[in-house]
Every structure is written in C-alpha cells, then in structure tokens.
Amino acid sequence: MPGAGLRVTFAGTPAFAVPALEAIAASRHPVVAVYTQPDRPAGRGLKAVESPVKQAALRLGLPVEQPATLKDPAAAPRLAAARPDVMVVVAYGLLLPQAILDVPRLGCLNIHASLLPRWRGAAPIQRALLEGDAETGVCLMRMEAGLDTGPVMARERIAIGAAETGGTLHDRLSALGAGMIVPGLDALAAGTAAFEPQDPRGATYAHKLGKAEARIRWDSPARDIERQVRAFDPWPVAEARLDGAQLRIWRARVEPAAPGPAPGTVLGGDAGGLRVMTGRDALVIERLQLPGRRPVEARDFVNARDLAGVVLG
C-alpha cells in the first residue's frame, strides 16, 4: 500500500507477542519504541532475564522502554515524545491508564487471543480449551478503559483440534495475530478501518491461571480432566499425587468405563497407558512425569511398576 506508514509504539512481553513485533518491523510502519516489562529474576541463580519481546527488539535494533508501571505521571509525556500514531499492545501485562491510551492519535490497538466478547481477560487460550470450545480466534480491538471491552476492528476464526494443547494453540494464535496486524495498520493509515462494538451479553471472563488449578479432581468426568491436561500443557501441567509425590500428566485420553471403583483408582496399565477411574469413564494416562525425572511414556512406567488398585490423590 503506497504512502507513509504509521509511527508505531509496540507494547508486549512474552513469546506470544514476538511474531507481531517482527511483522510490524518488516512492514512500512516504523516501530519508534518497544515497551516491555522489566527484566525478571529467574532460574536457580535468580539471574535477571530479558523478556522475549526485549530480546527480539534488541535483535531488530529497536529502542526499548521498560517502565515498572505506566501510572507514573512521567510515563505519558515520555510516550508522547516518541510521537506514536498508534500503539499496538500484545500481552503486555501492565495496565494502560487513560492518560496512556490518549497519547497515540489513532488510539491503542490490541491483539487479543479470543473471539470477543468471549474470554476477555488474562488466559483466553486455556479457558477455551477447558470449556471445550469448538473454535477460537484472534480479534484486533481498539483499547478503552474497560478490560477487553473495546470495539473490534477485525476477527479471524480457527477450529480447535481434538488434540490441541495450550502450547499448540498458543503458537497458532500468535501466528494468526501476526498475520492480521499489518493489514490492520494499513486500514488505519488509509482511514478505512471500521470498528464494531462488542455485545456485552456474550461476555465471559478468562481468569489468570494459577498452579492450584493444576491439581486433578478425580471425581470430575474424564472428559473434563482430559481437557485440563491439554489446556495446562506446557504450564502449569495437570498433576495428581502418587504415594504423596507429584505425578505430572502430559498426555491422556478418555476411555469408556462402567462405574464402580472410587475415582482415582488405577484400573490397570498396559501398552496403551495407565487407566484411572474418574467421576465418569476412565482417563488413560499416556505420558507422565515423576519429580526430578523426565517425562516418559506411561507404557514404560507401568512395565516397571504395578499400580493396579492404587488410588491417586
């Protein structure tokens, strides 16, 4: 598309945001500043680690800003000094107060990994999997003061696969959003962008994930537990207790089973996996991990240990 590009300030932190930053940097729209969260201590040595977005920005030769908060009165003037036409926000992780939202002349455009108004909030990918949604997608939304309540400029849908995990869906949606952002900026620059208000009656909230959610409740239906296993791969990873120790479950499937044994009871194991009774049907664990060990195929685990009759916590 001919003509001068928009001056873009980009705000993002995790790996999900990197493809979008790279797409904009390769377009006619100059990235004048990249905002990302401060370096965080990580690992056994608690060494400060740069965010994936910071690493990408430095590789691309882009200026980086890392404020601890945008609520500081000096934050808006500093952003304004970059003279952004638009701010693109992707999983940034910091609240944008109204003073920041008001700085770019064309507003702030958010890449959100759900079909708004469904799954507003922090964990839309995992919540869609946990609820068994048949489809999800990405929305380009103009940000406003409310949480993911702004009008939608564009949306793309994708089907959720039967074996989809949090990790695979994350990567697909990240790529989808990256493919949408430059056409969206082109439309803003041309003055052809149209925004559709969300219908609040369809809104659901995607609460932030917590490690406590990873613990399996064996009295739940096997179908729900299998979704939990997929949704929490690669984090926080669904888990149970075996003799008081953590048993992480990386892959599982549902198998019909007549009611009888208490939920959590191991029905047996063979080359197909470790079968566990649930509140409805059985969960066949196909890949698992013990503390301090690498994940292994369940068939190898059951060959070394007979767990029939053991009740998992």
Phi and psi restraints in degrees (value plus and minus 20) as a CYANA .aco file:
   2 PRO   PHI     -92.8   -52.8
   2 PRO   PSI     146.6   186.6
   3 GLY   PHI      81.7   121.7
   3 GLY   PSI     145.3   185.3
   4 ALA   PHI     -89.9   -49.9
   4 ALA   PSI     126.0   166.0
   5 GLY   PHI    -102.1   -62.1
   5 GLY   PSI     151.1   191.1
   6 LEU   PHI    -103.7   -63.7
   6 LEU   PSI     123.2   163.2
   7 ARG   PHI     -99.3   -59.3
   7 ARG   PSI      98.0   138.0
   8 VAL   PHI    -131.0   -91.0
   8 VAL   PSI     109.6   149.6
   9 THR   PHI    -121.6   -81.6
   9 THR   PSI     110.0   150.0
  10 PHE   PHI    -128.9   -88.9
  10 PHE   PSI     115.8   155.8
  11 ALA   PHI    -149.3  -109.3
  11 ALA   PSI      96.7   136.7
  12 GLY   PHI    -186.5  -146.5
  12 GLY   PSI     145.7   185.7
  13 THR   PHI    -153.2  -113.2
  13 THR   PSI     -75.2   -35.2
  14 PRO   PHI    -104.5   -64.5
  14 PRO   PSI    -200.0  -160.0
  15 ALA   PHI     -79.8   -39.8
  15 ALA   PSI     -49.8    -9.8
  16 PHE   PHI     -75.1   -35.1
  16 PHE   PSI     -52.8   -12.8
  17 ALA   PHI    -104.9   -64.9
  17 ALA   PSI     -36.5     3.5
  18 VAL   PHI     -82.6   -42.6
  18 VAL   PSI     -66.2   -26.2
  19 PRO   PHI     -78.5   -38.5
  19 PRO   PSI     -55.7   -15.7
  20 ALA   PHI     -86.1   -46.1
  20 ALA   PSI     -63.0   -23.0
  21 LEU   PHI     -80.9   -40.9
  21 LEU   PSI     -64.1   -24.1
  22 GLU   PHI     -83.9   -43.9
  22 GLU   PSI     -57.6   -17.6
  23 ALA   PHI     -85.0   -45.0
  23 ALA   PSI     -63.3   -23.3
  24 ILE   PHI     -86.7   -46.7
  24 ILE   PSI     -62.9   -22.9
  25 ALA   PHI     -81.5   -41.5
  25 ALA   PSI     -46.7    -6.7
  26 ALA   PHI    -109.3   -69.3
  26 ALA   PSI     -21.7    18.3
  27 SER   PHI    -117.3   -77.3
  27 SER   PSI    -194.3  -154.3
  28 ARG   PHI    -100.9   -60.9
  28 ARG   PSI     -22.4    17.6
  29 HIS   PHI    -115.0   -75.0
  29 HIS   PSI      89.7   129.7
  30 PRO   PHI     -90.4   -50.4
  30 PRO   PSI     115.5   155.5
  31 VAL   PHI    -109.4   -69.4
  31 VAL   PSI      91.8   131.8
  32 VAL   PHI    -111.7   -71.7
  32 VAL   PSI     -36.6     3.4
  33 ALA   PHI    -185.8  -145.8
  33 ALA   PSI     126.9   166.9
  34 VAL   PHI    -139.2   -99.2
  34 VAL   PSI     101.1   141.1
  35 TYR   PHI    -119.8   -79.8
  35 TYR   PSI     112.4   152.4
  36 THR   PHI    -169.1  -129.1
  36 THR   PSI     142.4   182.4
  37 GLN   PHI     -89.4   -49.4
  37 GLN   PSI     136.0   176.0
  38 PRO   PHI     -79.3   -39.3
  38 PRO   PSI     135.2   175.2
  39 ASP   PHI     -77.1   -37.1
  39 ASP   PSI     119.4   159.4
  40 ARG   PHI    -137.5   -97.5
  40 ARG   PSI     123.5   163.5
  41 PRO   PHI     -88.2   -48.2
  41 PRO   PSI     118.0   158.0
  42 ALA   PHI    -171.5  -131.5
  42 ALA   PSI     141.0   181.0
  43 GLY   PHI      59.6    99.6
  43 GLY   PSI     157.4   197.4
  44 ARG   PHI     -83.7   -43.7
  44 ARG   PSI     -54.5   -14.5
  45 GLY   PHI    -106.3   -66.3
  45 GLY   PSI     -21.0    19.0
  46 LEU   PHI      31.3    71.3
  46 LEU   PSI      20.4    60.4
  47 LYS   PHI     -96.6   -56.6
  47 LYS   PSI     120.7   160.7
  48 ALA   PHI     -82.9   -42.9
  48 ALA   PSI     108.5   148.5
  49 VAL   PHI    -136.9   -96.9
  49 VAL   PSI     112.5   152.5
  50 GLU   PHI     -95.6   -55.6
  50 GLU   PSI     124.5   164.5
  51 SER   PHI     -87.4   -47.4
  51 SER   PSI     135.8   175.8
  52 PRO   PHI     -75.3   -35.3
  52 PRO   PSI     -56.5   -16.5
  53 VAL   PHI     -87.9   -47.9
  53 VAL   PSI     -60.3   -20.3
  54 LYS   PHI     -82.4   -42.4
  54 LYS   PSI     -63.9   -23.9
  55 GLN   PHI     -79.3   -39.3
  55 GLN   PSI     -62.5   -22.5
  56 ALA   PHI     -86.5   -46.5
  56 ALA   PSI     -61.8   -21.8
  57 ALA   PHI     -82.3   -42.3
  57 ALA   PSI     -63.6   -23.6
  58 LEU   PHI     -85.0   -45.0
  58 LEU   PSI     -59.6   -19.6
  59 ARG   PHI     -82.3   -42.3
  59 ARG   PSI     -54.4   -14.4
  60 LEU   PHI    -107.1   -67.1
  60 LEU   PSI     -22.1    17.9
  61 GLY   PHI      53.4    93.4
  61 GLY   PSI      10.6    50.6
  62 LEU   PHI    -120.5   -80.5
  62 LEU   PSI     124.5   164.5
  63 PRO   PHI     -88.7   -48.7
  63 PRO   PSI     119.8   159.8
  64 VAL   PHI    -137.7   -97.7
  64 VAL   PSI     115.7   155.7
  65 GLU   PHI    -138.4   -98.4
  65 GLU   PSI     116.4   156.4
  66 GLN   PHI    -153.5  -113.5
  66 GLN   PSI      39.1    79.1
  67 PRO   PHI     -87.3   -47.3
  67 PRO   PSI     125.1   165.1
  68 ALA   PHI     -92.2   -52.2
  68 ALA   PSI     -45.1    -5.1
  69 THR   PHI    -172.7  -132.7
  69 THR   PSI     134.7   174.7
  70 LEU   PHI    -124.5   -84.5
  70 LEU   PSI     -12.1    27.9
  71 LYS   PHI    -103.5   -63.5
  71 LYS   PSI     -32.9     7.1
  72 ASP   PHI     -82.3   -42.3
  72 ASP   PSI     115.9   155.9
  73 PRO   PHI     -77.7   -37.7
  73 PRO   PSI     -43.4    -3.4
  74 ALA   PHI    -101.6   -61.6
  74 ALA   PSI     -31.0     9.0
  75 ALA   PHI     -87.3   -47.3
  75 ALA   PSI     -64.7   -24.7
  76 ALA   PHI     -85.5   -45.5
  76 ALA   PSI     -66.7   -26.7
  77 PRO   PHI     -80.5   -40.5
  77 PRO   PSI     -55.1   -15.1
  78 ARG   PHI     -87.2   -47.2
  78 ARG   PSI     -60.6   -20.6
  79 LEU   PHI     -84.2   -44.2
  79 LEU   PSI     -62.2   -22.2
  80 ALA   PHI     -82.7   -42.7
  80 ALA   PSI     -48.6    -8.6
  81 ALA   PHI     -83.8   -43.8
  81 ALA   PSI     -43.7    -3.7
  82 ALA   PHI    -100.6   -60.6
  82 ALA   PSI     -28.2    11.8
  83 ARG   PHI      32.1    72.1
  83 ARG   PSI      33.4    73.4
  84 PRO   PHI     -94.3   -54.3
  84 PRO   PSI     120.9   160.9
  85 ASP   PHI    -100.7   -60.7
  85 ASP   PSI     -53.2   -13.2
  86 VAL   PHI    -171.9  -131.9
  86 VAL   PSI     129.6   169.6
  87 MET   PHI    -132.4   -92.4
  87 MET   PSI     108.4   148.4
  88 VAL   PHI    -122.5   -82.5
  88 VAL   PSI     103.6   143.6
  89 VAL   PHI    -137.3   -97.3
  89 VAL   PSI     106.7   146.7
  90 VAL   PHI    -157.8  -117.8
  90 VAL   PSI      83.7   123.7
  91 ALA   PHI      30.2    70.2
  91 ALA   PSI      26.6    66.6
  92 TYR   PHI     -89.5   -49.5
  92 TYR   PSI     -65.4   -25.4
  93 GLY   PHI      74.8   114.8
  93 GLY   PSI     -22.9    17.1
  94 LEU   PHI    -137.0   -97.0
  94 LEU   PSI     125.5   165.5
  95 LEU   PHI     -88.4   -48.4
  95 LEU   PSI     113.8   153.8
  96 LEU   PHI    -119.5   -79.5
  96 LEU   PSI      84.2   124.2
  97 PRO   PHI     -87.4   -47.4
  97 PRO   PSI     146.3   186.3
  98 GLN   PHI     -77.2   -37.2
  98 GLN   PSI     -55.7   -15.7
  99 ALA   PHI     -81.3   -41.3
  99 ALA   PSI     -52.4   -12.4
 100 ILE   PHI     -98.3   -58.3
 100 ILE   PSI     -63.0   -23.0
 101 LEU   PHI     -79.2   -39.2
 101 LEU   PSI     -49.0    -9.0
 102 ASP   PHI    -102.3   -62.3
 102 ASP   PSI     -30.3     9.7
 103 VAL   PHI     -91.7   -51.7
 103 VAL   PSI     -75.1   -35.1
 104 PRO   PHI     -86.6   -46.6
 104 PRO   PSI     116.1   156.1
 105 ARG   PHI     -86.2   -46.2
 105 ARG   PSI     -45.7    -5.7
 106 LEU   PHI    -124.6   -84.6
 106 LEU   PSI     -10.0    30.0
 107 GLY   PHI      66.9   106.9
 107 GLY   PSI    -188.1  -148.1
 108 CYS   PHI    -135.9   -95.9
 108 CYS   PSI     109.0   149.0
 109 LEU   PHI    -129.6   -89.6
 109 LEU   PSI     104.6   144.6
 110 ASN   PHI    -128.0   -88.0
 110 ASN   PSI     114.5   154.5
 111 ILE   PHI    -113.2   -73.2
 111 ILE   PSI      93.2   133.2
 112 HIS   PHI    -138.1   -98.1
 112 HIS   PSI     112.4   152.4
 113 ALA   PHI    -108.1   -68.1
 113 ALA   PSI      37.8    77.8
 114 SER   PHI    -182.6  -142.6
 114 SER   PSI     152.8   192.8
 115 LEU   PHI    -115.3   -75.3
 115 LEU   PSI      63.3   103.3
 116 LEU   PHI     -74.9   -34.9
 116 LEU   PSI     122.8   162.8
 117 PRO   PHI    -106.0   -66.0
 117 PRO   PSI     -16.4    23.6
 118 ARG   PHI     -92.3   -52.3
 118 ARG   PSI     114.1   154.1
 119 TRP   PHI      41.9    81.9
 119 TRP   PSI      38.0    78.0
 120 ARG   PHI     -92.1   -52.1
 120 ARG   PSI     128.5   168.5
 121 GLY   PHI      96.0   136.0
 121 GLY   PSI    -184.6  -144.6
 122 ALA   PHI    -102.9   -62.9
 122 ALA   PSI     -46.4    -6.4
 123 ALA   PHI    -150.5  -110.5
 123 ALA   PSI      37.3    77.3
 124 PRO   PHI     -86.6   -46.6
 124 PRO   PSI     -50.5   -10.5
 125 ILE   PHI     -86.9   -46.9
 125 ILE   PSI     -70.3   -30.3
 126 GLN   PHI     -88.7   -48.7
 126 GLN   PSI     -57.2   -17.2
 127 ARG   PHI     -86.5   -46.5
 127 ARG   PSI     -57.0   -17.0
 128 ALA   PHI     -82.8   -42.8
 128 ALA   PSI     -59.8   -19.8
 129 LEU   PHI     -89.3   -49.3
 129 LEU   PSI     -63.3   -23.3
 130 LEU   PHI     -81.6   -41.6
 130 LEU   PSI     -55.0   -15.0
 131 GLU   PHI    -105.5   -65.5
 131 GLU   PSI     -24.2    15.8
 132 GLY   PHI      52.7    92.7
 132 GLY   PSI       9.5    49.5
 133 ASP   PHI     -79.7   -39.7
 133 ASP   PSI     121.2   161.2
 134 ALA   PHI     -99.4   -59.4
 134 ALA   PSI     -44.9    -4.9
 135 GLU   PHI    -166.4  -126.4
 135 GLU   PSI     141.9   181.9
 136 THR   PHI    -169.8  -129.8
 136 THR   PSI    -180.0  -140.0
 137 GLY   PHI     148.7   188.7
 137 GLY   PSI    -181.1  -141.1
 138 VAL   PHI    -150.9  -110.9
 138 VAL   PSI     119.1   159.1
 139 CYS   PHI    -139.0   -99.0
 139 CYS   PSI     119.2   159.2
 140 LEU   PHI    -115.9   -75.9
 140 LEU   PSI      99.9   139.9
 141 MET   PHI    -148.5  -108.5
 141 MET   PSI     118.6   158.6
 142 ARG   PHI     -99.9   -59.9
 142 ARG   PSI     104.8   144.8
 143 MET   PHI     -97.0   -57.0
 143 MET   PSI     125.9   165.9
 144 GLU   PHI    -159.3  -119.3
 144 GLU   PSI    -194.9  -154.9
 145 ALA   PHI     -82.8   -42.8
 145 ALA   PSI     -54.8   -14.8
 146 GLY   PHI     -91.3   -51.3
 146 GLY   PSI     140.0   180.0
 147 LEU   PHI     -94.5   -54.5
 147 LEU   PSI      85.8   125.8
 148 ASP   PHI      34.9    74.9
 148 ASP   PSI      16.7    56.7
 149 THR   PHI    -122.1   -82.1
 149 THR   PSI     -24.6    15.4
 150 GLY   PHI     -90.3   -50.3
 150 GLY   PSI     145.3   185.3
 151 PRO   PHI     -87.7   -47.7
 151 PRO   PSI     128.8   168.8
 152 VAL   PHI    -119.5   -79.5
 152 VAL   PSI     111.7   151.7
 153 MET   PHI    -112.7   -72.7
 153 MET   PSI     -57.9   -17.9
 154 ALA   PHI    -174.1  -134.1
 154 ALA   PSI     130.5   170.5
 155 ARG   PHI    -164.8  -124.8
 155 ARG   PSI     123.0   163.0
 156 GLU   PHI    -148.3  -108.3
 156 GLU   PSI     116.2   156.2
 157 ARG   PHI    -126.4   -86.4
 157 ARG   PSI     126.9   166.9
 158 ILE   PHI    -158.6  -118.6
 158 ILE   PSI     129.4   169.4
 159 ALA   PHI     -98.1   -58.1
 159 ALA   PSI     125.8   165.8
 160 ILE   PHI    -112.1   -72.1
 160 ILE   PSI     102.3   142.3
 161 GLY   PHI     -91.2   -51.2
 161 GLY   PSI     136.2   176.2
 162 ALA   PHI     -83.9   -43.9
 162 ALA   PSI     -48.4    -8.4
 163 ALA   PHI    -126.4   -86.4
 163 ALA   PSI      -5.3    34.7
 164 GLU   PHI     -82.4   -42.4
 164 GLU   PSI     116.1   156.1
 165 THR   PHI    -131.8   -91.8
 165 THR   PSI     150.0   190.0
 166 GLY   PHI     -77.3   -37.3
 166 GLY   PSI     -57.1   -17.1
 167 GLY   PHI     -90.7   -50.7
 167 GLY   PSI     -65.4   -25.4
 168 THR   PHI     -88.8   -48.8
 168 THR   PSI     -58.2   -18.2
 169 LEU   PHI     -90.1   -50.1
 169 LEU   PSI     -57.5   -17.5
 170 HIS   PHI     -73.6   -33.6
 170 HIS   PSI     -69.1   -29.1
 171 ASP   PHI     -87.5   -47.5
 171 ASP   PSI     -59.3   -19.3
 172 ARG   PHI     -86.0   -46.0
 172 ARG   PSI     -62.0   -22.0
 173 LEU   PHI     -92.2   -52.2
 173 LEU   PSI     -53.8   -13.8
 174 SER   PHI     -81.1   -41.1
 174 SER   PSI     -65.6   -25.6
 175 ALA   PHI     -86.6   -46.6
 175 ALA   PSI     -57.2   -17.2
 176 LEU   PHI     -82.9   -42.9
 176 LEU   PSI     -66.4   -26.4
 177 GLY   PHI     -82.4   -42.4
 177 GLY   PSI     -59.2   -19.2
 178 ALA   PHI     -82.9   -42.9
 178 ALA   PSI     -54.2   -14.2
 179 GLY   PHI     -94.9   -54.9
 179 GLY   PSI     -38.6     1.4
 180 MET   PHI    -111.8   -71.8
 180 MET   PSI     -44.9    -4.9
 181 ILE   PHI     -91.1   -51.1
 181 ILE   PSI     -60.0   -20.0
 182 VAL   PHI     -88.3   -48.3
 182 VAL   PSI     -64.7   -24.7
 183 PRO   PHI     -77.5   -37.5
 183 PRO   PSI     -54.9   -14.9
 184 GLY   PHI     -84.7   -44.7
 184 GLY   PSI     -63.1   -23.1
 185 LEU   PHI     -85.9   -45.9
 185 LEU   PSI     -57.7   -17.7
 186 ASP   PHI     -80.4   -40.4
 186 ASP   PSI     -62.1   -22.1
 187 ALA   PHI     -86.2   -46.2
 187 ALA   PSI     -59.3   -19.3
 188 LEU   PHI     -81.9   -41.9
 188 LEU   PSI     -64.1   -24.1
 189 ALA   PHI     -84.2   -44.2
 189 ALA   PSI     -55.8   -15.8
 190 ALA   PHI    -102.8   -62.8
 190 ALA   PSI     -28.7    11.3
 191 GLY   PHI      55.7    95.7
 191 GLY   PSI      -1.3    38.7
 192 THR   PHI    -124.1   -84.1
 192 THR   PSI     -19.7    20.3
 193 ALA   PHI     -88.5   -48.5
 193 ALA   PSI     115.5   155.5
 194 ALA   PHI    -141.5  -101.5
 194 ALA   PSI     119.5   159.5
 195 PHE   PHI    -138.8   -98.8
 195 PHE   PSI     112.2   152.2
 196 GLU   PHI    -128.5   -88.5
 196 GLU   PSI     105.2   145.2
 197 PRO   PHI     -82.5   -42.5
 197 PRO   PSI     127.5   167.5
 198 GLN   PHI     -98.3   -58.3
 198 GLN   PSI     130.0   170.0
 199 ASP   PHI    -111.0   -71.0
 199 ASP   PSI      87.1   127.1
 200 PRO   PHI     -83.0   -43.0
 200 PRO   PSI     -36.7     3.3
 201 ARG   PHI     -87.6   -47.6
 201 ARG   PSI     -41.4    -1.4
 202 GLY   PHI    -117.9   -77.9
 202 GLY   PSI     -10.8    29.2
 203 ALA   PHI     -95.0   -55.0
 203 ALA   PSI     117.7   157.7
 204 THR   PHI    -150.9  -110.9
 204 THR   PSI     138.6   178.6
 205 TYR   PHI    -134.7   -94.7
 205 TYR   PSI     107.7   147.7
 206 ALA   PHI    -117.2   -77.2
 206 ALA   PSI      70.1   110.1
 207 HIS   PHI     -78.9   -38.9
 207 HIS   PSI     129.7   169.7
 208 LYS   PHI     -80.2   -40.2
 208 LYS   PSI     122.0   162.0
 209 LEU   PHI     -91.4   -51.4
 209 LEU   PSI     126.7   166.7
 210 GLY   PHI    -152.8  -112.8
 210 GLY   PSI     133.0   173.0
 211 LYS   PHI     -82.8   -42.8
 211 LYS   PSI     -49.0    -9.0
 212 ALA   PHI     -82.3   -42.3
 212 ALA   PSI     -47.5    -7.5
 213 GLU   PHI     -90.1   -50.1
 213 GLU   PSI     -36.4     3.6
 214 ALA   PHI     -91.7   -51.7
 214 ALA   PSI     -41.8    -1.8
 215 ARG   PHI     -90.9   -50.9
 215 ARG   PSI     106.8   146.8
 216 ILE   PHI     -98.4   -58.4
 216 ILE   PSI     117.0   157.0
 217 ARG   PHI    -122.0   -82.0
 217 ARG   PSI      88.9   128.9
 218 TRP   PHI     -91.6   -51.6
 218 TRP   PSI     -33.9     6.1
 219 ASP   PHI    -101.5   -61.5
 219 ASP   PSI     -22.7    17.3
 220 SER   PHI     -97.3   -57.3
 220 SER   PSI     137.3   177.3
 221 PRO   PHI     -81.7   -41.7
 221 PRO   PSI     127.0   167.0
 222 ALA   PHI     -77.2   -37.2
 222 ALA   PSI     -54.8   -14.8
 223 ARG   PHI     -79.2   -39.2
 223 ARG   PSI     -62.2   -22.2
 224 ASP   PHI     -89.3   -49.3
 224 ASP   PSI     -58.6   -18.6
 225 ILE   PHI     -87.4   -47.4
 225 ILE   PSI     -60.0   -20.0
 226 GLU   PHI     -81.6   -41.6
 226 GLU   PSI     -58.8   -18.8
 227 ARG   PHI     -84.7   -44.7
 227 ARG   PSI     -58.5   -18.5
 228 GLN   PHI     -81.6   -41.6
 228 GLN   PSI     -63.4   -23.4
 229 VAL   PHI     -79.0   -39.0
 229 VAL   PSI     -66.0   -26.0
 230 ARG   PHI     -90.0   -50.0
 230 ARG   PSI     -62.6   -22.6
 231 ALA   PHI     -84.5   -44.5
 231 ALA   PSI     -54.9   -14.9
 232 PHE   PHI    -114.9   -74.9
 232 PHE   PSI      -4.4    35.6
 233 ASP   PHI    -122.6   -82.6
 233 ASP   PSI      93.4   133.4
 234 PRO   PHI    -120.4   -80.4
 234 PRO   PSI     -22.4    17.6
 235 TRP   PHI    -170.4  -130.4
 235 TRP   PSI     119.8   159.8
 236 PRO   PHI    -107.8   -67.8
 236 PRO   PSI     -18.9    21.1
 237 VAL   PHI      55.1    95.1
 237 VAL   PSI      99.2   139.2
 238 ALA   PHI     -80.1   -40.1
 238 ALA   PSI     122.6   162.6
 239 GLU   PHI    -165.0  -125.0
 239 GLU   PSI     135.8   175.8
 240 ALA   PHI    -152.3  -112.3
 240 ALA   PSI    -190.5  -150.5
 241 ARG   PHI    -145.5  -105.5
 241 ARG   PSI     111.4   151.4
 242 LEU   PHI    -143.3  -103.3
 242 LEU   PSI      92.3   132.3
 243 ASP   PHI      33.7    73.7
 243 ASP   PSI      18.3    58.3
 244 GLY   PHI      62.8   102.8
 244 GLY   PSI     -27.9    12.1
 245 ALA   PHI    -119.0   -79.0
 245 ALA   PSI     134.7   174.7
 246 GLN   PHI     -87.7   -47.7
 246 GLN   PSI     113.7   153.7
 247 LEU   PHI    -143.7  -103.7
 247 LEU   PSI      86.3   126.3
 248 ARG   PHI    -107.6   -67.6
 248 ARG   PSI     117.5   157.5
 249 ILE   PHI    -135.9   -95.9
 249 ILE   PSI      97.7   137.7
 250 TRP   PHI    -120.2   -80.2
 250 TRP   PSI     -46.7    -6.7
 251 ARG   PHI    -172.0  -132.0
 251 ARG   PSI     118.9   158.9
 252 ALA   PHI    -176.7  -136.7
 252 ALA   PSI     145.5   185.5
 253 ARG   PHI    -162.4  -122.4
 253 ARG   PSI     144.5   184.5
 254 VAL   PHI    -114.5   -74.5
 254 VAL   PSI     119.9   159.9
 255 GLU   PHI    -156.2  -116.2
 255 GLU   PSI     113.1   153.1
 256 PRO   PHI     -78.4   -38.4
 256 PRO   PSI     121.6   161.6
 257 ALA   PHI    -173.7  -133.7
 257 ALA   PSI     117.6   157.6
 258 ALA   PHI     -92.3   -52.3
 258 ALA   PSI     124.9   164.9
 259 PRO   PHI     -83.6   -43.6
 259 PRO   PSI     136.4   176.4
 260 GLY   PHI     142.3   182.3
 260 GLY   PSI    -100.6   -60.6
 261 PRO   PHI     -82.6   -42.6
 261 PRO   PSI     134.1   174.1
 262 ALA   PHI     -84.0   -44.0
 262 ALA   PSI     123.4   163.4
 263 PRO   PHI     -74.4   -34.4
 263 PRO   PSI     116.7   156.7
 264 GLY   PHI      77.5   117.5
 264 GLY   PSI     -31.5     8.5
 265 THR   PHI     -92.9   -52.9
 265 THR   PSI     110.6   150.6
 266 VAL   PHI     -96.6   -56.6
 266 VAL   PSI      99.4   139.4
 267 LEU   PHI    -103.3   -63.3
 267 LEU   PSI     -40.3    -0.3
 268 GLY   PHI     129.4   169.4
 268 GLY   PSI     154.6   194.6
 269 GLY   PHI    -168.7  -128.7
 269 GLY   PSI     126.6   166.6
 270 ASP   PHI    -174.1  -134.1
 270 ASP   PSI    -180.1  -140.1
 271 ALA   PHI     -82.4   -42.4
 271 ALA   PSI     -42.2    -2.2
 272 GLY   PHI    -101.5   -61.5
 272 GLY   PSI     -36.9     3.1
 273 GLY   PHI     114.7   154.7
 273 GLY   PSI    -189.4  -149.4
 274 LEU   PHI    -124.3   -84.3
 274 LEU   PSI      96.0   136.0
 275 ARG   PHI    -112.7   -72.7
 275 ARG   PSI     108.0   148.0
 276 VAL   PHI    -147.3  -107.3
 276 VAL   PSI     113.1   153.1
 277 MET   PHI     -91.2   -51.2
 277 MET   PSI     121.1   161.1
 278 THR   PHI    -145.6  -105.6
 278 THR   PSI    -190.6  -150.6
 279 GLY   PHI     -85.7   -45.7
 279 GLY   PSI     -41.5    -1.5
 280 ARG   PHI    -176.0  -136.0
 280 ARG   PSI      98.7   138.7
 281 ASP   PHI      51.4    91.4
 281 ASP   PSI    -195.7  -155.7
 282 ALA   PHI    -133.7   -93.7
 282 ALA   PSI     130.1   170.1
 283 LEU   PHI    -123.8   -83.8
 283 LEU   PSI     103.9   143.9
 284 VAL   PHI    -118.7   -78.7
 284 VAL   PSI      90.0   130.0
 285 ILE   PHI     -99.6   -59.6
 285 ILE   PSI     104.0   144.0
 286 GLU   PHI    -126.1   -86.1
 286 GLU   PSI     -45.5    -5.5
 287 ARG   PHI    -164.5  -124.5
 287 ARG   PSI     113.2   153.2
 288 LEU   PHI    -166.0  -126.0
 288 LEU   PSI     153.5   193.5
 289 GLN   PHI    -171.0  -131.0
 289 GLN   PSI     109.8   149.8
 290 LEU   PHI    -115.2   -75.2
 290 LEU   PSI     139.8   179.8
 291 PRO   PHI     -76.5   -36.5
 291 PRO   PSI     114.4   154.4
 292 GLY   PHI      53.5    93.5
 292 GLY   PSI     -15.5    24.5
 293 ARG   PHI    -135.2   -95.2
 293 ARG   PSI     146.0   186.0
 294 ARG   PHI    -104.3   -64.3
 294 ARG   PSI     136.1   176.1
 295 PRO   PHI     -81.2   -41.2
 295 PRO   PSI     121.7   161.7
 296 VAL   PHI    -154.2  -114.2
 296 VAL   PSI     139.8   179.8
 297 GLU   PHI     -88.9   -48.9
 297 GLU   PSI     117.2   157.2
 298 ALA   PHI     -80.5   -40.5
 298 ALA   PSI     -51.2   -11.2
 299 ARG   PHI     -81.4   -41.4
 299 ARG   PSI     -53.9   -13.9
 300 ASP   PHI     -92.2   -52.2
 300 ASP   PSI     -54.3   -14.3
 301 PHE   PHI     -88.3   -48.3
 301 PHE   PSI     -64.7   -24.7
 302 VAL   PHI     -91.9   -51.9
 302 VAL   PSI     -42.9    -2.9
 303 ASN   PHI     -86.0   -46.0
 303 ASN   PSI     -48.0    -8.0
 304 ALA   PHI    -115.3   -75.3
 304 ALA   PSI     -31.7     8.3
 305 ARG   PHI    -173.2  -133.2
 305 ARG   PSI     109.5   149.5
 306 ASP   PHI    -111.5   -71.5
 306 ASP   PSI      93.8   133.8
 307 LEU   PHI    -128.8   -88.8
 307 LEU   PSI     -15.7    24.3
 308 ALA   PHI     -74.4   -34.4
 308 ALA   PSI     107.9   147.9
 309 GLY   PHI      70.8   110.8
 309 GLY   PSI     -35.8     4.2
 310 VAL   PHI     -88.7   -48.7
 310 VAL   PSI     121.8   161.8
 311 VAL   PHI    -125.0   -85.0
 311 VAL   PSI     100.2   140.2
 312 LEU   PHI     -99.3   -59.3
 312 LEU   PSI     122.8   162.8
